Amino acid sequence: VMAELFGKADGICGGRGGTMHLYDRSVGLFGTNGIVAAGIGHAAGIGMSARQQGRDDIGVAFFGDGAANHGGFYEALNFAAVQRAPAVFISENNLYATATPLKSVTLNPEIASKAASYGMPGVAVDGNDVFAVWLAMKEATERARAGKGPTLIEAKTYRTVGHHEGDPVIGTYRTQEELDAWIKRDPIDMFRRKLIEDYGIADAEALAAIEARIETVVEQALTFARNSPEPDPATVRLHVFADPINPPAALQPRAVGETRMQGWLEAVRDGLAEEMRANPAILYFGEGTGERGGSFAHTKNLWQEFGAERMVDTPISEQGFTAAAVGASATGARTVSD
Ligand SMILES: Cc1ncc(C[n+]2csc(CCOP(=O)(O)OP(=O)(O)O)c2C)c(N)n1
């Protein structure tokens, strides 16, 4: 990760991602996202894809209070809820979207309460209390895995630094008093006190040893990143297009039965049916694709044949279900987004 932040060749994305597009499939990280709220729908699709493939993985999205005012949030939560997607949505409410106070951009700053609009549980927790967050996450995860659908968790917290390097910590939108009050509630200090004083399950010496170990790991990561080579300019076009573009196999017609003349809508439907029979990982997301079979009958009878879990009749939420399709396709499903 450190090498990635340095833009180096040994970074997890070869230096191409940086903080905005960190991606590491090996640990289940399906991308941080430069577009606020875009990852929320991905998590819905990641959960649906896992369910379809019989895995007990769930989709989890982290986002800010600012993202909770974005259309992507509303569309994704509604779609995830009605699909009972195995997913958890976590809004880290640090009170400000860059410099915009949450209470100045919504008359309902209680983010957890918005879950009720979609018929899913919304849980507000002290985001600086490690145990409270852990417990809320545990319950939400179990609920998702039990097939009961998604949960929205609002972790109430604060950012004690600027939004970005060079952002003044106080001044235009925050006061010194507010900052000081939150620094006193530093989550790591609170956790340390709880472990030592309340639960008596750690002592200061043991925690100091952990901290020293972390310092060493970070130092090693820095050295690794500094010594890593710059990406080779010759690879600049790598990952820009699929390689090869239009693989020949996909263009070869598969001979199935006799040739017959039909309208293109029927041909679309039959082509879809043929592919869906051959590949159980194909999911179809679209409006009106349920029992009725599509506005133009281009999915007629597919819902009856493949069931509602594969022929997903979506709300009118193109942003929500297209994002879900991206998440599902990144995790083993092949998704048609209509
Ligand atoms: C769709 C979109 N609009 C605007 C931006 C610019 N932008 C980047 S971060 C940010 C604030 C995000 O605030 P919040 O969602 O509360 O997350 P936080 O940074 O506090 O974790 C904005 C407006 C963006 N990246 N994407």
The ligand as an ORCA input file, in Angstrom:
! r2SCAN-3c Opt
* xyz 1 1
  C     -19.514     12.858     -6.941
  C     -18.423     13.718     -6.369
  N     -18.682     15.009     -6.061
  C     -17.721     15.781     -5.504
  C     -16.470     15.280     -5.276
  C     -15.382     16.156     -4.633
  N     -15.173     15.705     -3.252
  C     -14.159     14.888     -2.914
  S     -14.174     14.466     -1.305
  C     -15.555     15.389     -1.018
  C     -16.177     15.426      0.359
  C     -16.671     14.086      0.791
  O     -17.243     14.182      2.067
  P     -17.771     12.930      2.835
  O     -18.647     12.110      1.960
  O     -18.370     13.408      4.108
  O     -16.465     12.058      3.102
  P     -15.192     12.384      4.013
  O     -14.167     12.972      3.091
  O     -15.604     13.302      5.124
  O     -14.792     11.038      4.518
  C     -15.976     16.028     -2.181
  C     -17.141     16.930     -2.278
  C     -16.219     13.944     -5.655
  N     -15.023     13.381     -5.482
  N     -17.213     13.172     -6.171
*
